Amino acid sequence: ININGTDRIFYFQNWEASPSGSATFQNANATETPVVFNNAGATVSANYSNSTVSMNTTIPAGTYNIAGNLTVLSGVTLTVNSGAILNFPSGSGLIVNGKLVSSGAVLTSASGNWKGITFSHAEGSSILNTTISYALSPIIIDNTTSITVSNCTINNSSFNDNETAAIQVCHSTPTIESVTIEGGGDSRNGVRFADNSGGTLESSTIENLGAGNGVIIQGGSSPIISNNTIQHNHYHGIIVNSNGTGNPTITSNTVSYNGQNNYIGIYFANSSGEVRLNDIDHSHYGIWGQYTSSITSGDVGQEVHNSITNNGFGIVATESSNLDFGLGVPAKNYYWGVCNSIYNNTTYDAYSMSGAHLYAEYNWWGQYPLNPSKFYVDGTSRLGTK
């Protein structure tokens, strides 16, 4: 094909070109004839470096070797059907400025680490039952209020730059559910909420991140983190860090074997939030509130039942933080206290210092009467236990 005076050769194996096709691919110099994904099992290679989906397009089952970056324009829907395998070359990515609907597909790379999927203003997008592999930043969600990631697997992916995560959420409110994030030795963070994000992360598994945290919440974000299993990660299980006015709810999670090397199951630094109904075990610190953090485990009379056991320290409050894990006598006919279970922690079950206040009344400490050697408070702090 002669384009602007230059002969170019294009190979579309087992594909059909049509002027009324449903996808237009373009390189830096010209727009090629629209290509229709209409032959199941087709494999394509081409000498363009970037492609643009400019009209609604469906990719059926088959293997497709994408030549470079693939961009879905605003107002356009790209549907990737079950059985479709999209191979991206190293350094390329899928950029969704319109809408992506993927179900039962595989997005991967056969030639090294690809960039992953970036959603921007991609309202109504969904990734269901999809596997994403070998991606540097598997999913980035930016400025999108309605998007669902469900029953997906992210594996064999590095996501190992300092600020990256398997799923990064910025100024967005996604629904993330039943997702498995399986890390490796150099994998950093599982899910990161930033820039006033909300939404939910639920019923998911984040494990074996050899160089990162399970969940990071920062920048005024208030997601609900519920019913997840967060385990065997190198640093903190969940960290809420310099989160401003954000107030996340962390409930009904199993947070185990995270950060045994002086790191923490659930860590708040200069942040606030609610922590209820979680099982936290086998970290160096179970829950730590630091740098004027404010943490509550729920109101007296409310079923809260955190279980904080078999850590080095159970609950820790330092640097003028306020932790309420049970304060005051419950009203008549109310559930008696908050009844967290805090025991069998190696060094201290409760620890308060540096001007902090830790209230932990009407909990179960593993024995009665209490063993005073399991509690520590310095002269500037307050520790209330019963």
C-alpha positions, 0 to 999 in steps of 0.5 A: 500500500502506498501511503504519502508516497511511501510503500508500506506492507501490512499483514493481517493474517485471516482478517477481513478489511471492510470500509464499514468495519468496526475498528480503525488502526492508525500509525503516526503517518496515516489511517489504515483501512478499518479492520474487523475482528471477525475470524475466531482464532485469527492471529495478526501482526502488522508494522504499525506501532500504535492503534486506535479503536475509533468505533464500537468493536468486538474481539471474539475468541482467538489469539491477537498479537497487538503491535503496540499501544491500543487506545479506545477513544472517548465514546467508543466501546471495546468488547473483548469476548471470552476466549480472546487472548491479547498479546501486547509487546513490551512497553505497550499498553491498553489505554481506555478513554471510552469503555472496555467490556472484557469477560473471560479474556486474557491480557498478557505479553509474550515478549516481556513486561507490558504496561497494563490497562489505563482507564481515564474517564472510562465510565461503565467499564467492566473487567470480569473473569479476566486474567492479566499477566506480565504487566508493570501496572496491571490496572490504573483507574483514573477519574472514573466513578463507575467501573467494575473489576470482578472475579479477575486474576492478576499474576506474573506481574512486577508492579515494582516501581515505588508508587505502583500497585496491581490496581491503582485508584486515583480520584475514582470509585470502583467496585473491586470484588473477588479479585486475586492478586498473586505477587512475586519476589519483586512485587510491590503494592496490591491495591492503592487508593489515592486522590480522594478515591472511594469505592469498595474492595471486597472478597479479594485475596492479596498475597505474596507481595515480596516487596510491598504492602497489601493495601495503601489508602492515602490522599483523602480516600474513604474506601470500604475494605471488607471481607478480604484475605491479605497475607504473606506480604513483605510490609504492612497488610493495610496502611492508611498514610497521611490520608487527610480528611479521608475516613476508610472503613476496614471490616471483616478482613483476615490480615495474616503473616504480613510484615513480620520484620517490624511491620504491621497488620493494619497501620494508620499514620496521620490518618483516621478510620474505623477497624471492625470485625478483622482477624489480625495475626502473625505480624510484628504489630497487630494495629498501630496508630501513629502521628496523631491518628484516630482509630475506632473499632466501633461504638459500644453496643455495636458488634465489632469483634476484632481478633488481634492475636499472635503478633509481637504487639497487639494494639499500639498507640504513639505520637499523640494518637487516639485509639478507641477500642472500647470506652465506657459502660454500655447502655442498658440492653446493649451488647456488653462492650466492644469485645475485641479479643486481644491476647497471646501477643508476644511482647504487649497486648496493649501499648501506649506512649508519646502522648497517645491515648489508648482506650480498650475497655470491655475486651477479652484479654485471654485471662482474668484477672488481667496480667499487668505485664502485658500492658505498657503506658509511659508517663505522657500517655493514657491506657484504659483497660478492663 
